[in-house]
Amino acid sequence: MSEQIPAIEVDHLTIGYERKKTLLENISFQVNRGEIFCILGGSGCGKSTLLKHIIGLYEPLAGSIRINGREITSADSSTKREIMQEFGVTYQGGALFGSMTVAENIALPLEEYTNLSAAEIAAVVEQKLKLVDLAGFGDYMPSELSGGMKKRAGVARAMALDPKLLFFDEPSAGLDPITSAGLDRLILDLRNKFNTTVVVVTHELDSIFTIADRVIMLDKATKSIVAEGRPADLLNNSDNHFVRSFLGRDGLKTF
């Protein structure tokens, strides 16, 4: 597929729970291949709900979403399954199955979507554990891991099928600053080593300015995208007071 096709194309999308209660209306944006793209906004603006629409969990009220040029919103179940194999998702808290070991969690996508032997799956799992600095922790239960380790294990599972597109929903939520910074470095490493396209839903300013190539900011009041661009450019040059206040935390941050 041509490298000129964006990794994600969102076109005139309207989302919500019913037409009388829309969260976002008629929004459009693209995510370029190989970039780290952050979705920002205040509480209740629809960040995580937008992410769930992009990955095919929710049906939009209107508009379309294309992943690597393929329409996911109107795809039949077989095509949607194929498209969903092209990306990995990490959720808040890691979302690991508590009754399975870390290795068993990472093996799940491989068992479901590939014909690899048990030995081959074990080798891939070990490779992914090393990738996220969790070598030797495969036999641990999720309850035995720290919050940061659970997040890394979730990343390892998301990377099991070597996707070129990764989604993170509030990856730094609940983490201390040092652990959060380590997760930021991991996200940057994945992009730099594998040219992975990364989409992150977050409100953590330190992470935004550390990892984001480009961002969009959602606004609850207008149900729209009120800013798009590089974080530092928006902080310093946006004519929207809400955007500057959000990114600068009322003027405390300057670049």
Secondary structure, 3 states (H helix, E strand, C coil): CCCCCCCEEEEEEEEEEECCEEEEEEEEEEECCCCEEEEEECCCCCHHHHHHHHCCCCCCCEEEEEECCEECCCCCHHHHHHHHCCEEEECCCCCCCCCCCHHHHHHHHHHHHCCCCHHHHHHHHHHHHHHCCCCCCCCCCHHHCCHHHHHHHHHHHHCCCCCCEEEEECCCCCCCHHHHHHHHHHHHHHHHHHCCEEEEECCCHHHHHHHCCEEEEEECCCCEEEEEECHHHHHHHCCCHHHHHHHHCCCCCCC
